[in-house]
Amino acid sequence: MLRIIITAIWIYVAYRLLTWAFKALGAGSSPSGIDRKSSSTDVNEMVKDPICGTYVLARDAKTLRAKGQTFYFCSDECRKRFLNN
């Protein structure tokens, strides 16, 4: 029974390391300084509002799809300010 538990823990740790490594390899900063996330963003991931810099959960954020990118905002006010610029 102990072997099963230890094996399960090793599998979980390996999985977490692999997912972390793939995210690190795919992470890059936007040249404009605006955090742009693809539409495959995890709903539990924290995303940065490009207007005020506030971090918000992707599932709670107001979104805007423009220029092939999805932008995340903390409020409708920030979204409107982004659209006006």
PDB file of N, CA, C and O in Angstrom:
ATOM      1  N   MET A   1       0.825  -1.190   0.000  1.00  0.00           N
ATOM      2  CA  MET A   1       0.000   0.000   0.000  1.00  0.00           C
ATOM      3  C   MET A   1       0.868   1.252   0.000  1.00  0.00           C
ATOM      4  O   MET A   1       0.562   2.225  -0.689  1.00  0.00           O
ATOM      5  N   LEU A   2       1.952   1.228   0.773  1.00  0.00           N
ATOM      6  CA  LEU A   2       2.866   2.361   0.842  1.00  0.00           C
ATOM      7  C   LEU A   2       3.525   2.621  -0.511  1.00  0.00           C
ATOM      8  O   LEU A   2       3.727   3.773  -0.897  1.00  0.00           O
ATOM      9  N   ARG A   3       3.857   1.557  -1.226  1.00  0.00           N
ATOM     10  CA  ARG A   3       4.443   1.709  -2.560  1.00  0.00           C
ATOM     11  C   ARG A   3       3.483   2.433  -3.503  1.00  0.00           C
ATOM     12  O   ARG A   3       3.917   3.260  -4.304  1.00  0.00           O
ATOM     13  N   ILE A   4       2.217   2.140  -3.422  1.00  0.00           N
ATOM     14  CA  ILE A   4       1.221   2.784  -4.279  1.00  0.00           C
ATOM     15  C   ILE A   4       1.139   4.279  -3.972  1.00  0.00           C
ATOM     16  O   ILE A   4       1.072   5.107  -4.880  1.00  0.00           O
ATOM     17  N   ILE A   5       1.146   4.605  -2.705  1.00  0.00           N
ATOM     18  CA  ILE A   5       1.077   6.014  -2.296  1.00  0.00           C
ATOM     19  C   ILE A   5       2.319   6.772  -2.758  1.00  0.00           C
ATOM     20  O   ILE A   5       2.208   7.878  -3.288  1.00  0.00           O
ATOM     21  N   ILE A   6       3.490   6.190  -2.563  1.00  0.00           N
ATOM     22  CA  ILE A   6       4.737   6.827  -2.973  1.00  0.00           C
ATOM     23  C   ILE A   6       4.777   6.985  -4.495  1.00  0.00           C
ATOM     24  O   ILE A   6       5.183   8.031  -5.001  1.00  0.00           O
ATOM     25  N   THR A   7       4.357   5.955  -5.219  1.00  0.00           N
ATOM     26  CA  THR A   7       4.315   6.039  -6.683  1.00  0.00           C
ATOM     27  C   THR A   7       3.356   7.137  -7.136  1.00  0.00           C
ATOM     28  O   THR A   7       3.670   7.883  -8.063  1.00  0.00           O
ATOM     29  N   ALA A   8       2.220   7.244  -6.510  1.00  0.00           N
ATOM     30  CA  ALA A   8       1.255   8.286  -6.867  1.00  0.00           C
ATOM     31  C   ALA A   8       1.835   9.678  -6.603  1.00  0.00           C
ATOM     32  O   ALA A   8       1.626  10.598  -7.393  1.00  0.00           O
ATOM     33  N   ILE A   9       2.548   9.826  -5.515  1.00  0.00           N
ATOM     34  CA  ILE A   9       3.172  11.116  -5.211  1.00  0.00           C
ATOM     35  C   ILE A   9       4.225  11.462  -6.257  1.00  0.00           C
ATOM     36  O   ILE A   9       4.286  12.604  -6.713  1.00  0.00           O
ATOM     37  N   TRP A  10       5.047  10.504  -6.642  1.00  0.00           N
ATOM     38  CA  TRP A  10       6.067  10.742  -7.674  1.00  0.00           C
ATOM     39  C   TRP A  10       5.433  11.110  -9.007  1.00  0.00           C
ATOM     40  O   TRP A  10       5.928  11.995  -9.705  1.00  0.00           O
ATOM     41  N   ILE A  11       4.363  10.451  -9.360  1.00  0.00           N
ATOM     42  CA  ILE A  11       3.684  10.766 -10.616  1.00  0.00           C
ATOM     43  C   ILE A  11       3.125  12.184 -10.566  1.00  0.00           C
ATOM     44  O   ILE A  11       3.227  12.928 -11.542  1.00  0.00           O
ATOM     45  N   TYR A  12       2.547  12.552  -9.454  1.00  0.00           N
ATOM     46  CA  TYR A  12       1.995  13.902  -9.304  1.00  0.00           C
ATOM     47  C   TYR A  12       3.098  14.962  -9.389  1.00  0.00           C
ATOM     48  O   TYR A  12       2.933  15.977 -10.065  1.00  0.00           O
ATOM     49  N   VAL A  13       4.217  14.726  -8.708  1.00  0.00           N
ATOM     50  CA  VAL A  13       5.327  15.678  -8.736  1.00  0.00           C
ATOM     51  C   VAL A  13       5.879  15.807 -10.157  1.00  0.00           C
ATOM     52  O   VAL A  13       6.162  16.915 -10.611  1.00  0.00           O
ATOM     53  N   ALA A  14       6.031  14.699 -10.850  1.00  0.00           N
ATOM     54  CA  ALA A  14       6.522  14.738 -12.226  1.00  0.00           C
ATOM     55  C   ALA A  14       5.557  15.507 -13.121  1.00  0.00           C
ATOM     56  O   ALA A  14       5.989  16.294 -13.963  1.00  0.00           O
ATOM     57  N   TYR A  15       4.275  15.291 -12.951  1.00  0.00           N
ATOM     58  CA  TYR A  15       3.269  16.005 -13.723  1.00  0.00           C
ATOM     59  C   TYR A  15       3.361  17.505 -13.485  1.00  0.00           C
ATOM     60  O   TYR A  15       3.343  18.284 -14.438  1.00  0.00           O
ATOM     61  N   ARG A  16       3.461  17.919 -12.223  1.00  0.00           N
ATOM     62  CA  ARG A  16       3.547  19.349 -11.890  1.00  0.00           C
ATOM     63  C   ARG A  16       4.823  19.971 -12.461  1.00  0.00           C
ATOM     64  O   ARG A  16       4.792  21.099 -12.953  1.00  0.00           O
ATOM     65  N   LEU A  17       5.931  19.254 -12.400  1.00  0.00           N
ATOM     66  CA  LEU A  17       7.175  19.767 -12.959  1.00  0.00           C
ATOM     67  C   LEU A  17       7.087  19.925 -14.468  1.00  0.00           C
ATOM     68  O   LEU A  17       7.561  20.918 -15.021  1.00  0.00           O
ATOM     69  N   LEU A  18       6.488  18.960 -15.130  1.00  0.00           N
ATOM     70  CA  LEU A  18       6.341  19.051 -16.583  1.00  0.00           C
ATOM     71  C   LEU A  18       5.421  20.195 -16.990  1.00  0.00           C
ATOM     72  O   LEU A  18       5.727  20.920 -17.936  1.00  0.00           O
ATOM     73  N   THR A  19       4.303  20.370 -16.297  1.00  0.00           N
ATOM     74  CA  THR A  19       3.402  21.461 -16.653  1.00  0.00           C
ATOM     75  C   THR A  19       4.064  22.802 -16.371  1.00  0.00           C
ATOM     76  O   THR A  19       3.881  23.750 -17.136  1.00  0.00           O
ATOM     77  N   TRP A  20       4.829  22.900 -15.291  1.00  0.00           N
ATOM     78  CA  TRP A  20       5.552  24.137 -14.999  1.00  0.00           C
ATOM     79  C   TRP A  20       6.590  24.429 -16.087  1.00  0.00           C
ATOM     80  O   TRP A  20       6.734  25.571 -16.523  1.00  0.00           O
ATOM     81  N   ALA A  21       7.308  23.393 -16.517  1.00  0.00           N
ATOM     82  CA  ALA A  21       8.342  23.578 -17.536  1.00  0.00           C
ATOM     83  C   ALA A  21       7.728  24.022 -18.865  1.00  0.00           C
ATOM     84  O   ALA A  21       8.271  24.903 -19.531  1.00  0.00           O
ATOM     85  N   PHE A  22       6.617  23.428 -19.251  1.00  0.00           N
ATOM     86  CA  PHE A  22       5.986  23.820 -20.508  1.00  0.00           C
ATOM     87  C   PHE A  22       5.453  25.247 -20.446  1.00  0.00           C
ATOM     88  O   PHE A  22       5.532  25.979 -21.432  1.00  0.00           O
ATOM     89  N   LYS A  23       4.915  25.645 -19.308  1.00  0.00           N
ATOM     90  CA  LYS A  23       4.450  27.028 -19.162  1.00  0.00           C
ATOM     91  C   LYS A  23       5.627  27.991 -19.213  1.00  0.00           C
ATOM     92  O   LYS A  23       5.531  29.057 -19.819  1.00  0.00           O
ATOM     93  N   ALA A  24       6.740  27.623 -18.580  1.00  0.00           N
ATOM     94  CA  ALA A  24       7.916  28.495 -18.569  1.00  0.00           C
ATOM     95  C   ALA A  24       8.490  28.646 -19.974  1.00  0.00           C
ATOM     96  O   ALA A  24       8.926  29.734 -20.351  1.00  0.00           O
ATOM     97  N   LEU A  25       8.493  27.577 -20.741  1.00  0.00           N
ATOM     98  CA  LEU A  25       9.010  27.651 -22.107  1.00  0.00           C
ATOM     99  C   LEU A  25       8.112  28.483 -23.004  1.00  0.00           C
ATOM    100  O   LEU A  25       8.598  29.171 -23.901  1.00  0.00           O
ATOM    101  N   GLY A  26       6.820  28.428 -22.776  1.00  0.00           N
ATOM    102  CA  GLY A  26       5.879  29.159 -23.614  1.00  0.00           C
ATOM    103  C   GLY A  26       5.657  30.583 -23.168  1.00  0.00           C
ATOM    104  O   GLY A  26       5.035  31.363 -23.889  1.00  0.00           O
ATOM    105  N   ALA A  27       6.154  30.945 -21.991  1.00  0.00           N
ATOM    106  CA  ALA A  27       5.927  32.296 -21.470  1.00  0.00           C
ATOM    107  C   ALA A  27       6.902  33.253 -22.120  1.00  0.00           C
ATOM    108  O   ALA A  27       8.099  32.985 -22.228  1.00  0.00           O
ATOM    109  N   GLY A  28       6.351  34.384 -22.551  1.00  0.00           N
ATOM    110  CA  GLY A  28       7.159  35.447 -23.110  1.00  0.00           C
ATOM    111  C   GLY A  28       6.475  36.755 -22.823  1.00  0.00           C
ATOM    112  O   GLY A  28       5.258  36.805 -22.650  1.00  0.00           O
ATOM    113  N   SER A  29       7.248  37.810 -22.772  1.00  0.00           N
ATOM    114  CA  SER A  29       6.624  39.090 -22.486  1.00  0.00           C
ATOM    115  C   SER A  29       6.283  39.788 -23.788  1.00  0.00           C
ATOM    116  O   SER A  29       6.978  39.644 -24.794  1.00  0.00           O
ATOM    117  N   SER A  30       5.231  40.523 -23.749  1.00  0.00           N
ATOM    118  CA  SER A  30       4.779  41.300 -24.889  1.00  0.00           C
ATOM    119  C   SER A  30       5.700  42.489 -25.076  1.00  0.00           C
ATOM    120  O   SER A  30       6.062  43.132 -24.091  1.00  0.00           O
ATOM    121  N   PRO A  31       6.098  42.811 -26.312  1.00  0.00           N
ATOM    122  CA  PRO A  31       6.999  43.941 -26.512  1.00  0.00           C
ATOM    123  C   PRO A  31       6.387  45.274 -26.096  1.00  0.00           C
ATOM    124  O   PRO A  31       7.120  46.204 -25.760  1.00  0.00           O
ATOM    125  N   SER A  32       5.077  45.385 -26.112  1.00  0.00           N
ATOM    126  CA  SER A  32       4.437  46.645 -25.751  1.00  0.00           C
ATOM    127  C   SER A  32       4.276  46.794 -24.246  1.00  0.00           C
ATOM    128  O   SER A  32       3.889  47.863 -23.775  1.00  0.00           O
ATOM    129  N   GLY A  33       4.566  45.736 -23.476  1.00  0.00           N
ATOM    130  CA  GLY A  33       4.425  45.807 -22.033  1.00  0.00           C
ATOM    131  C   GLY A  33       3.027  45.446 -21.558  1.00  0.00           C
ATOM    132  O   GLY A  33       2.786  45.421 -20.351  1.00  0.00           O
ATOM    133  N   ILE A  34       2.102  45.168 -22.462  1.00  0.00           N
ATOM    134  CA  ILE A  34       0.745  44.785 -22.095  1.00  0.00           C
ATOM    135  C   ILE A  34       0.700  43.275 -22.003  1.00  0.00           C
ATOM    136  O   ILE A  34       1.132  42.572 -22.917  1.00  0.00           O
ATOM    137  N   ASP A  35       0.173  42.781 -20.894  1.00  0.00           N
ATOM    138  CA  ASP A  35       0.034  41.339 -20.746  1.00  0.00           C
ATOM    139  C   ASP A  35      -1.094  40.860 -21.633  1.00  0.00           C
ATOM    140  O   ASP A  35      -2.254  41.208 -21.415  1.00  0.00           O
ATOM    141  N   ARG A  36      -0.762  40.070 -22.622  1.00  0.00           N
ATOM    142  CA  ARG A  36      -1.757  39.505 -23.521  1.00  0.00           C
ATOM    143  C   ARG A  36      -1.758  38.012 -23.315  1.00  0.00           C
ATOM    144  O   ARG A  36      -0.706  37.373 -23.306  1.00  0.00           O
ATOM    145  N   LYS A  37      -2.936  37.464 -23.151  1.00  0.00           N
ATOM    146  CA  LYS A  37      -3.074  36.039 -22.925  1.00  0.00           C
ATOM    147  C   LYS A  37      -3.867  35.438 -24.066  1.00  0.00           C
ATOM    148  O   LYS A  37      -4.740  36.089 -24.641  1.00  0.00           O
ATOM    149  N   SER A  38      -3.562  34.199 -24.390  1.00  0.00           N
ATOM    150  CA  SER A  38      -4.322  33.529 -25.427  1.00  0.00           C
ATOM    151  C   SER A  38      -5.671  33.098 -24.876  1.00  0.00           C
ATOM    152  O   SER A  38      -5.922  33.164 -23.673  1.00  0.00           O
ATOM    153  N   SER A  39      -6.525  32.660 -25.775  1.00  0.00           N
ATOM    154  CA  SER A  39      -7.863  32.264 -25.350  1.00  0.00           C
ATOM    155  C   SER A  39      -7.844  30.964 -24.555  1.00  0.00           C
ATOM    156  O   SER A  39      -8.878  30.542 -24.036  1.00  0.00           O
ATOM    157  N   SER A  40      -6.677  30.323 -24.452  1.00  0.00           N
ATOM    158  CA  SER A  40      -6.587  29.084 -23.691  1.00  0.00           C
ATOM    159  C   SER A  40      -6.184  29.338 -22.237  1.00  0.00           C
ATOM    160  O   SER A  40      -5.727  28.422 -21.553  1.00  0.00           O
ATOM    161  N   THR A  41      -6.348  30.551 -21.770  1.00  0.00           N
ATOM    162  CA  THR A  41      -6.004  30.889 -20.391  1.00  0.00           C
ATOM    163  C   THR A  41      -6.876  30.101 -19.425  1.00  0.00           C
ATOM    164  O   THR A  41      -8.091  30.005 -19.600  1.00  0.00           O
ATOM    165  N   ASP A  42      -6.247  29.545 -18.417  1.00  0.00           N
ATOM    166  CA  ASP A  42      -6.945  28.803 -17.375  1.00  0.00           C
ATOM    167  C   ASP A  42      -7.812  29.770 -16.568  1.00  0.00           C
ATOM    168  O   ASP A  42      -7.356  30.859 -16.221  1.00  0.00           O
ATOM    169  N   VAL A  43      -9.051  29.390 -16.266  1.00  0.00           N
ATOM    170  CA  VAL A  43      -9.975  30.268 -15.551  1.00  0.00           C
ATOM    171  C   VAL A  43      -9.494  30.596 -14.143  1.00  0.00           C
ATOM    172  O   VAL A  43      -9.932  31.592 -13.567  1.00  0.00           O
ATOM    173  N   ASN A  44      -8.615  29.795 -13.579  1.00  0.00           N
ATOM    174  CA  ASN A  44      -8.090  30.052 -12.237  1.00  0.00           C
ATOM    175  C   ASN A  44      -6.771  30.821 -12.266  1.00  0.00           C
ATOM    176  O   ASN A  44      -6.170  31.060 -11.219  1.00  0.00           O
ATOM    177  N   GLU A  45      -6.322  31.206 -13.450  1.00  0.00           N
ATOM    178  CA  GLU A  45      -5.069  31.934 -13.605  1.00  0.00           C
ATOM    179  C   GLU A  45      -5.286  33.425 -13.339  1.00  0.00           C
ATOM    180  O   GLU A  45      -6.317  33.992 -13.698  1.00  0.00           O
ATOM    181  N   MET A  46      -4.305  34.035 -12.712  1.00  0.00           N
ATOM    182  CA  MET A  46      -4.360  35.481 -12.482  1.00  0.00           C
ATOM    183  C   MET A  46      -3.862  36.184 -13.748  1.00  0.00           C
ATOM    184  O   MET A  46      -2.811  35.838 -14.287  1.00  0.00           O
ATOM    185  N   VAL A  47      -4.621  37.165 -14.211  1.00  0.00           N
ATOM    186  CA  VAL A  47      -4.250  37.934 -15.389  1.00  0.00           C
ATOM    187  C   VAL A  47      -4.169  39.405 -15.008  1.00  0.00           C
ATOM    188  O   VAL A  47      -4.829  39.849 -14.068  1.00  0.00           O
ATOM    189  N   LYS A  48      -3.356  40.159 -15.744  1.00  0.00           N
ATOM    190  CA  LYS A  48      -3.117  41.557 -15.413  1.00  0.00           C
ATOM    191  C   LYS A  48      -3.942  42.477 -16.312  1.00  0.00           C
ATOM    192  O   LYS A  48      -3.950  42.329 -17.534  1.00  0.00           O
ATOM    193  N   ASP A  49      -4.627  43.414 -15.693  1.00  0.00           N
ATOM    194  CA  ASP A  49      -5.382  44.435 -16.411  1.00  0.00           C
ATOM    195  C   ASP A  49      -4.375  45.383 -17.066  1.00  0.00           C
ATOM    196  O   ASP A  49      -3.531  45.942 -16.366  1.00  0.00           O
ATOM    197  N   PRO A  50      -4.438  45.585 -18.406  1.00  0.00           N
ATOM    198  CA  PRO A  50      -3.455  46.433 -19.073  1.00  0.00           C
ATOM    199  C   PRO A  50      -3.610  47.925 -18.766  1.00  0.00           C
ATOM    200  O   PRO A  50      -2.698  48.702 -19.049  1.00  0.00           O
ATOM    201  N   ILE A  51      -4.726  48.335 -18.202  1.00  0.00           N
ATOM    202  CA  ILE A  51      -4.953  49.746 -17.899  1.00  0.00           C
ATOM    203  C   ILE A  51      -4.444  50.111 -16.508  1.00  0.00           C
ATOM    204  O   ILE A  51      -3.600  50.996 -16.376  1.00  0.00           O
ATOM    205  N   CYS A  52      -4.943  49.444 -15.473  1.00  0.00           N
ATOM    206  CA  CYS A  52      -4.587  49.826 -14.100  1.00  0.00           C
ATOM    207  C   CYS A  52      -3.550  48.907 -13.463  1.00  0.00           C
ATOM    208  O   CYS A  52      -3.022  49.224 -12.397  1.00  0.00           O
ATOM    209  N   GLY A  53      -3.251  47.775 -14.096  1.00  0.00           N
ATOM    210  CA  GLY A  53      -2.239  46.873 -13.561  1.00  0.00           C
ATOM    211  C   GLY A  53      -2.731  45.926 -12.481  1.00  0.00           C
ATOM    212  O   GLY A  53      -1.938  45.184 -11.901  1.00  0.00           O
ATOM    213  N   THR A  54      -4.033  45.939 -12.202  1.00  0.00           N
ATOM    214  CA  THR A  54      -4.606  45.053 -11.194  1.00  0.00           C
ATOM    215  C   THR A  54      -4.623  43.616 -11.711  1.00  0.00           C
ATOM    216  O   THR A  54      -4.894  43.374 -12.887  1.00  0.00           O
ATOM    217  N   TYR A  55      -4.330  42.668 -10.822  1.00  0.00           N
ATOM    218  CA  TYR A  55      -4.438  41.258 -11.174  1.00  0.00           C
ATOM    219  C   TYR A  55      -5.807  40.751 -10.763  1.00  0.00           C
ATOM    220  O   TYR A  55      -6.302  41.070  -9.682  1.00  0.00           O
ATOM    221  N   VAL A  56      -6.415  39.956 -11.639  1.00  0.00           N
ATOM    222  CA  VAL A  56      -7.753  39.428 -11.402  1.00  0.00           C
ATOM    223  C   VAL A  56      -7.799  38.003 -11.950  1.00  0.00           C
ATOM    224  O   VAL A  56      -7.079  37.665 -12.890  1.00  0.00           O
ATOM    225  N   LEU A  57      -8.648  37.178 -11.357  1.00  0.00           N
ATOM    226  CA  LEU A  57      -8.824  35.824 -11.891  1.00  0.00           C
ATOM    227  C   LEU A  57      -9.434  35.909 -13.283  1.00  0.00           C
ATOM    228  O   LEU A  57     -10.335  36.714 -13.523  1.00  0.00           O
ATOM    229  N   ALA A  58      -8.950  35.091 -14.187  1.00  0.00           N
ATOM    230  CA  ALA A  58      -9.446  35.111 -15.562  1.00  0.00           C
ATOM    231  C   ALA A  58     -10.951  34.859 -15.617  1.00  0.00           C
ATOM    232  O   ALA A  58     -11.643  35.407 -16.476  1.00  0.00           O
ATOM    233  N   ARG A  59     -11.451  34.042 -14.714  1.00  0.00           N
ATOM    234  CA  ARG A  59     -12.887  33.728 -14.736  1.00  0.00           C
ATOM    235  C   ARG A  59     -13.739  34.915 -14.312  1.00  0.00           C
ATOM    236  O   ARG A  59     -14.910  34.992 -14.684  1.00  0.00           O
ATOM    237  N   ASP A  60     -13.175  35.847 -13.537  1.00  0.00           N
ATOM    238  CA  ASP A  60     -13.912  37.006 -13.055  1.00  0.00           C
ATOM    239  C   ASP A  60     -13.683  38.252 -13.907  1.00  0.00           C
ATOM    240  O   ASP A  60     -14.366  39.260 -13.725  1.00  0.00           O
ATOM    241  N   ALA A  61     -12.737  38.191 -14.826  1.00  0.00           N
ATOM    242  CA  ALA A  61     -12.344  39.367 -15.591  1.00  0.00           C
ATOM    243  C   ALA A  61     -13.336  39.692 -16.702  1.00  0.00           C
ATOM    244  O   ALA A  61     -14.019  38.818 -17.236  1.00  0.00           O
ATOM    245  N   LYS A  62     -13.388  40.974 -17.027  1.00  0.00           N
ATOM    246  CA  LYS A  62     -14.115  41.435 -18.214  1.00  0.00           C
ATOM    247  C   LYS A  62     -13.147  41.253 -19.373  1.00  0.00           C
ATOM    248  O   LYS A  62     -11.973  41.603 -19.246  1.00  0.00           O
ATOM    249  N   THR A  63     -13.600  40.718 -20.490  1.00  0.00           N
ATOM    250  CA  THR A  63     -12.694  40.407 -21.586  1.00  0.00           C
ATOM    251  C   THR A  63     -13.016  41.213 -22.833  1.00  0.00           C
ATOM    252  O   THR A  63     -14.126  41.711 -23.023  1.00  0.00           O
ATOM    253  N   LEU A  64     -12.007  41.316 -23.664  1.00  0.00           N
ATOM    254  CA  LEU A  64     -12.146  41.961 -24.962  1.00  0.00           C
ATOM    255  C   LEU A  64     -11.257  41.212 -25.929  1.00  0.00           C
ATOM    256  O   LEU A  64     -10.073  41.004 -25.663  1.00  0.00           O
ATOM    257  N   ARG A  65     -11.825  40.806 -27.050  1.00  0.00           N
ATOM    258  CA  ARG A  65     -11.071  40.109 -28.082  1.00  0.00           C
ATOM    259  C   ARG A  65     -10.787  41.111 -29.188  1.00  0.00           C
ATOM    260  O   ARG A  65     -11.714  41.606 -29.829  1.00  0.00           O
ATOM    261  N   ALA A  66      -9.505  41.415 -29.419  1.00  0.00           N
ATOM    262  CA  ALA A  66      -9.118  42.373 -30.447  1.00  0.00           C
ATOM    263  C   ALA A  66      -7.752  41.993 -31.006  1.00  0.00           C
ATOM    264  O   ALA A  66      -6.873  41.548 -30.268  1.00  0.00           O
ATOM    265  N   LYS A  67      -7.581  42.169 -32.301  1.00  0.00           N
ATOM    266  CA  LYS A  67      -6.293  41.910 -32.963  1.00  0.00           C
ATOM    267  C   LYS A  67      -5.786  40.498 -32.707  1.00  0.00           C
ATOM    268  O   LYS A  67      -4.580  40.281 -32.582  1.00  0.00           O
ATOM    269  N   GLY A  68      -6.691  39.549 -32.629  1.00  0.00           N
ATOM    270  CA  GLY A  68      -6.305  38.166 -32.409  1.00  0.00           C
ATOM    271  C   GLY A  68      -5.866  37.859 -30.987  1.00  0.00           C
ATOM    272  O   GLY A  68      -5.346  36.774 -30.725  1.00  0.00           O
ATOM    273  N   GLN A  69      -6.064  38.794 -30.066  1.00  0.00           N
ATOM    274  CA  GLN A  69      -5.667  38.608 -28.677  1.00  0.00           C
ATOM    275  C   GLN A  69      -6.878  38.777 -27.773  1.00  0.00           C
ATOM    276  O   GLN A  69      -7.843  39.451 -28.134  1.00  0.00           O
ATOM    277  N   THR A  70      -6.824  38.170 -26.609  1.00  0.00           N
ATOM    278  CA  THR A  70      -7.842  38.370 -25.590  1.00  0.00           C
ATOM    279  C   THR A  70      -7.231  39.223 -24.489  1.00  0.00           C
ATOM    280  O   THR A  70      -6.185  38.878 -23.939  1.00  0.00           O
ATOM    281  N   PHE A  71      -7.882  40.338 -24.166  1.00  0.00           N
ATOM    282  CA  PHE A  71      -7.438  41.233 -23.111  1.00  0.00           C
ATOM    283  C   PHE A  71      -8.374  41.068 -21.922  1.00  0.00           C
ATOM    284  O   PHE A  71      -9.581  40.900 -22.094  1.00  0.00           O
ATOM    285  N   TYR A  72      -7.818  41.115 -20.722  1.00  0.00           N
ATOM    286  CA  TYR A  72      -8.586  40.919 -19.500  1.00  0.00           C
ATOM    287  C   TYR A  72      -8.564  42.199 -18.676  1.00  0.00           C
ATOM    288  O   TYR A  72      -7.517  42.829 -18.529  1.00  0.00           O
ATOM    289  N   PHE A  73      -9.727  42.587 -18.137  1.00  0.00           N
ATOM    290  CA  PHE A  73      -9.855  43.819 -17.374  1.00  0.00           C
ATOM    291  C   PHE A  73     -10.526  43.535 -16.037  1.00  0.00           C
ATOM    292  O   PHE A  73     -11.316  42.601 -15.901  1.00  0.00           O
ATOM    293  N   CYS A  74     -10.188  44.370 -15.049  1.00  0.00           N
ATOM    294  CA  CYS A  74     -10.759  44.193 -13.718  1.00  0.00           C
ATOM    295  C   CYS A  74     -12.178  44.753 -13.642  1.00  0.00           C
ATOM    296  O   CYS A  74     -12.959  44.336 -12.787  1.00  0.00           O
ATOM    297  N   SER A  75     -12.519  45.693 -14.524  1.00  0.00           N
ATOM    298  CA  SER A  75     -13.841  46.323 -14.476  1.00  0.00           C
ATOM    299  C   SER A  75     -14.248  46.807 -15.861  1.00  0.00           C
ATOM    300  O   SER A  75     -13.437  46.851 -16.786  1.00  0.00           O
ATOM    301  N   ASP A  76     -15.517  47.168 -15.982  1.00  0.00           N
ATOM    302  CA  ASP A  76     -16.001  47.740 -17.236  1.00  0.00           C
ATOM    303  C   ASP A  76     -15.360  49.097 -17.503  1.00  0.00           C
ATOM    304  O   ASP A  76     -15.163  49.475 -18.658  1.00  0.00           O
ATOM    305  N   GLU A  77     -15.035  49.830 -16.442  1.00  0.00           N
ATOM    306  CA  GLU A  77     -14.390  51.142 -16.603  1.00  0.00           C
ATOM    307  C   GLU A  77     -13.034  51.006 -17.295  1.00  0.00           C
ATOM    308  O   GLU A  77     -12.737  51.761 -18.221  1.00  0.00           O
ATOM    309  N   CYS A  78     -12.219  50.062 -16.859  1.00  0.00           N
ATOM    310  CA  CYS A  78     -10.917  49.850 -17.482  1.00  0.00           C
ATOM    311  C   CYS A  78     -11.082  49.378 -18.917  1.00  0.00           C
ATOM    312  O   CYS A  78     -10.315  49.776 -19.795  1.00  0.00           O
ATOM    313  N   ARG A  79     -12.067  48.540 -19.161  1.00  0.00           N
ATOM    314  CA  ARG A  79     -12.336  48.063 -20.526  1.00  0.00           C
ATOM    315  C   ARG A  79     -12.711  49.232 -21.434  1.00  0.00           C
ATOM    316  O   ARG A  79     -12.240  49.307 -22.569  1.00  0.00           O
ATOM    317  N   LYS A  80     -13.554  50.143 -20.945  1.00  0.00           N
ATOM    318  CA  LYS A  80     -13.960  51.308 -21.736  1.00  0.00           C
ATOM    319  C   LYS A  80     -12.778  52.228 -21.996  1.00  0.00           C
ATOM    320  O   LYS A  80     -12.634  52.752 -23.100  1.00  0.00           O
ATOM    321  N   ARG A  81     -11.921  52.434 -20.983  1.00  0.00           N
ATOM    322  CA  ARG A  81     -10.738  53.265 -21.177  1.00  0.00           C
ATOM    323  C   ARG A  81      -9.806  52.671 -22.222  1.00  0.00           C
ATOM    324  O   ARG A  81      -9.206  53.403 -23.009  1.00  0.00           O
ATOM    325  N   PHE A  82      -9.682  51.349 -22.234  1.00  0.00           N
ATOM    326  CA  PHE A  82      -8.856  50.669 -23.227  1.00  0.00           C
ATOM    327  C   PHE A  82      -9.425  50.881 -24.627  1.00  0.00           C
ATOM    328  O   PHE A  82      -8.678  51.133 -25.572  1.00  0.00           O
ATOM    329  N   LEU A  83     -10.744  50.779 -24.761  1.00  0.00           N
ATOM    330  CA  LEU A  83     -11.385  50.965 -26.054  1.00  0.00           C
ATOM    331  C   LEU A  83     -11.264  52.403 -26.558  1.00  0.00           C
ATOM    332  O   LEU A  83     -11.201  52.631 -27.766  1.00  0.00           O
ATOM    333  N   ASN A  84     -11.230  53.365 -25.650  1.00  0.00           N
ATOM    334  CA  ASN A  84     -11.137  54.766 -26.043  1.00  0.00           C
ATOM    335  C   ASN A  84      -9.726  55.164 -26.461  1.00  0.00           C
ATOM    336  O   ASN A  84      -9.545  56.188 -27.120  1.00  0.00           O
ATOM    337  N   ASN A  85      -8.735  54.378 -26.092  1.00  0.00           N
ATOM    338  CA  ASN A  85      -7.338  54.710 -26.458  1.00  0.00           C
ATOM    339  C   ASN A  85      -6.962  54.176 -27.779  1.00  0.00           C
ATOM    340  O   ASN A  85      -5.830  54.369 -28.223  1.00  0.00           O
TER     341      ASN A  85
END
